[in-house]
Amino acid sequence: MMTSLSCSRHINTADFEITSFSALTNTEFESQAEFGLIAIQADLEDAVINGIRIPTEKQCQGGKLGFTFTIKRHSGNDEKLYYKLYFQNTSYKFDDSHPLSGENFYGSWMESSVDFKPLHDFSDEIVISDSLIIMGNPRNEHIYFGASPLLEIVEAEKVKNQMELIRQNEEWYSSIIKKAKQENRALEKQLMLDAKWIINQERANLFSVNNRHWRNPRMGQYEFMLVVITESQYENLPDHQRNLSNRNENGDFVNPFGYFIHGEGSNQPDVQCSVAGRRLKVFAKYDLGSGIYVREPSDSLTDRTYYSRSCGDSERLFRRAHFGQYLAESSDGVLIQNVPVVENTSSSSFTAEKYYRLEKKYENSNSLRKSQVGISECPCKTAHSNSKRNEIVIANPGNSPDQTPKKENVGVFGRIGMTYGKWRAKIQFPAVINPQGVWNGITNAFRLVSQDPLASWNERRLCNHPVGYVPANAPSTEGSLLLSRPKDAFSRIDLEVLKESEFWPSASYSDSTRVISKRKELQDEVIMACSNWDLACHEPNNFILKAKRNVYEGHEFIHHRWNIWHQAVTTKQAIWRGDLLVSHFYYYEIEWTPSKIIWRVGPTPDQMRIICIMEESMTAIPNNQMLPSVTQEWHSQELWPMAPFNQSFIPFPSQDIVGRILEVSVE
């Protein structure tokens, strides 16, 4: 089997030659070696804090990838030689000669002080064994340095003692009382926050660390390249190739694979490079049984009644839990007007006739109840992690007769972010329509969300257009275009399941794409809605506006954007409800690449159908780091105006609406 391939474009006139280059020589990989592709599962045990390391010591001795190569001299020239090993993700990259190839995930040795290593003096042939690891922020970019996530965790006993010290100081305590009033925050909460702040000031070493988890390795395949160079050519190498942390004169990073295979480095006679024949394939599975971490909102005291070993804010869960629970920072939930009725809307007892009677009775009534659709005020009550079954259960709570009825969104989000990948979730969502074909009001969603939509380290690629990114929270008015900006860290890719029409309002269609249908919405159809939140960046050549018919890879889609300032492009595909009940669960997949997004669903991973494709000519594809999320939500009518049932006339649920997350993976 060929162990390597020369990547030098010119005829070899150098006084040396790379005669062999073998990658992934670890004994632990021997059983897979004959296939030329070594597959390993990423070890995510401490990835929440330290990021993903490939490999860890649990996967191979020393926790490093092994390499061996041989260099042979052709003459008596004894000029000193230098070498460097590189890795690059090939599954999710731009072509090496592409202007954006500097965005690719590539690197070398993780120590920023090490560039090329000198070879020992030799006259004929030398065999070298070396190693490297793949970790986040491989170029050691300054933007990913910042406060350690460990600052969020402070020992409870230390906080308690510091709070007591503040109480004993009358002047200090009075200032805390004043601050709590100004911030409209409970006194005990303000006292705790100030106590934590004081303790953290004593941990100065945690304020500027390399947060490698902010730019985690991508999943998929990796290739490896060896470059050997003479001392004279090494001295002439540009700084951006000596040390990958450096940028060129235009302020851009320069991909070494492009530089040495296609660029200037490929034409230098005393430079040899070789790409290993063996590659690495990495995939990841989130541990659903590792618990659920609760990050308490800063503006209220949290009800800790349901905290347990598997759900809460303990340091163990902070370090190990792969998922967290969504909690509202404030009372900013969607305001809806709802019929003052509680009923089991998921059962066959709630018929279309009942719905229409409620609609007729309350359509012009002042008796509709105004309420917020919020997120749980009692963490861990509506989300559970089961370590034995390795699953997470979420439940929209039912309403009892002795309480003020409400509709409550529930959900969890992953705590280990990545960029790109084929994200697949095996989920047993609750049915969105009952046996009578009536919508129970729930929208199920598997989505990817920005890991930090406010942080500069997680900003998307620049939007190079006068109409840049329209902020996600901008008002839905034409004036929001004035708020557009070239940078933004918000991103979201949705796959939603609900009862909705597969068509858009007639005003959205042009003559060429108009769809005319007088048929009634099929009782047993549900909609799979796919959305890319591109924040209305107008840079794509075929920027989507209104409804537009497109054909990709033999599939026809109607892509839709409400207006020029609307922040998302959406498609809707009808699917028979029975398909979702074949195995009591379904697979939902978002394949996110640098230039395209593909959504798929199916009963098994090898029986998935494409339900949407969007590509870079029509919508801005995000390139920042995102997290997986699973939610069950109550959406207001404005979000889905074509739905055959109006959320306002769907009663409050009397029973819990339960969903199960059975698997979340990335490859």
C-alpha positions, 0 to 999 in steps of 0.5 A: 500500500502506498504510504504517501504521495509527493505534493511537490509540483516541480521536478525534484532537483533538491539534494534530498528526498522524502522516500517514505512518510507514514501517518498514524503509526500508533499500535492501537490503530494497527487493526484498521491500518490496511483500510487506509482510514483510521476511525476514532470517536472523539473523547468528550469527557472534559471537552466542555472546559478544555475542548476536544483533543484528538486523541486522548491518553485513553485512546492511544499511549501518550495521547498523540498521533504517531508519524514516521518518515525517511529522508535520503540525501543524493549528494555530499551536500550537508546543508542542514534540513528542517521539517514540519508536520501539518494536519487539515480537516478535509471534510469541511474545507474550502479548496486549498487554493480558494481565497477563504482557505485560511478559514480551514481547520489546519495546524501543526504542533500546538506549541506556538514557539515551535515552527520547523524542527531541525533534523540531526546531521546525517550523510545518507539516510535518516529515519524520524519518528514524531507525533502531534495532537489535534486540538482547538485553536491550533493557530493559537489565535489571540481572539480565542484567549479570554476569561476561563469558563472556570470563573463561573464555578466558585466553591459554595462555602467560599461564597457563603463566607464572603457573603457573611463578610459583606453583611458584617460590614455595614457600609458595604452591605448598604451599598449592596442593598442600593445596587439590588434596588437599582438592578431590580434584583433580589438582595440575596442574589445581588449579595451572591453575585458580588461575593463571586465577583470578589472571589474571582478577582483573586483568581487572576490566572483565569482571566487570560487563558487559551480557550481552545473549546471556542474553536474546537476541531471539526469532525470528519476526515483529516489529512497529514502533510510533511514538509522538509526544507533546507536551511537557506530556504527556511531562512527565506520562508515568510513569517506566516509559514514559519509560524501559523499564528502569523498573518500575511501582509493583507492580514489573512492567514495562509493555509500551508497546504495551499502554500506548499502544494499550489502556491509559492512553496510548490515552486521552490527547488529545495522544498519537498512535501509529502501527503500521507496515504493514511487518513484519520476519521473522527466522529463524536457522540454526546453523552446524554446520560452525563447530566444537565447543567443549569446556568441560573439566570442573573436576574432572579433567584432560582427554584432549586426544588428539583435539583439532583445529582443529574441536574443542577448547578454543581461543579461536577455537572458544570465540568461533565454535563454535555447538555444544559437547560434553557432558562429565561434571563427575564420575562421576555417570552412570547405574549399570546392570547389564549382561550381560557380552557384546559384540555388534553389536546393530544388525545382523540377527545379534542376534535376538529369540531371542538376546535372550531366551536372554540374558535367561533366562541372566542374569535371576537371575544374579550375573554381570551387570556393574555399570557407569556409563553415562557421557559421553565422557572423551575429548572430540572422539573421539565428536563431529565438526564437518564444515565442508565438509558443514556437519554434526555427526557423533556416535557411541556408541563400540563396544567392542573385545575388549581393553577393559572394555566400557561404554555411553557417551552422546554428544551436543552442545548449542547455545551460542546460546540463545533463548526460544520459537520453532519449533525444527526439526532435520534428523537422521539418527539411528541406527536404534533397532531392528535389522532383526530388530525388536530394540531396540539399547538407544539412545534418540535425543533432540532436546531443548531444555535450560535455558541455565543451570539454576543461574543467577538470570538464567535463572529461570522465571516464579514458580510461584504454588502451595504446591507449587512447582517440585520440583528436577530432582535431587530424589529420587523420593519424596514427601518431595521435595515439601518441597523445592519452591520458587517459583523455578527455572532448570531447564527441558527439552522432550524429543522422544525416539525409542526402542523402548517400549510406547505404553501406560502401566502399568495402575495409571496409568489411571482407568476413563475412560482405561483402554486395554486391549490384549493385542496384542504390541508391533509389531516395526516400531514405535518410540515418539516420546516427548514430555516437558515438564519442568514440575518438578511445579509445581501451578499449572495448573488441570488439573494432569496426574496419572497417565494422562489422555486429552485432545483438542486441535485434533482430536488425541487424546493420553494425557498422563501423570505418574507421581505428584504429585512427578514433574517431567515430563509425557510422551506416547508415540506409535507410529510405523512404523519405515519412516517414519524410513528414507524419506530416511535422515533425518527432521525433528523439530520443537518449537514452543514458545510462551508458552502451548503446546508442539507436537511434530511429525515428518516426512520434509520440513518440509511433511509433518510430523505432530503427535505431541503438544500440551501447553498451559498449563492442564495443565503449566507452560510454561517462559519462560526461555532454552534451547539445542538439544541432540541426544543418543544415550543409554543409558537405565536400565530405570526410565525406560521400564518398559514397554519390551519389551526390558530394557536390562540384557540388551542387550549392549554394542555392538561397533560404533560407533552413528553419527548425523548432525545435518544442520540446526538452525534456529529461526523 
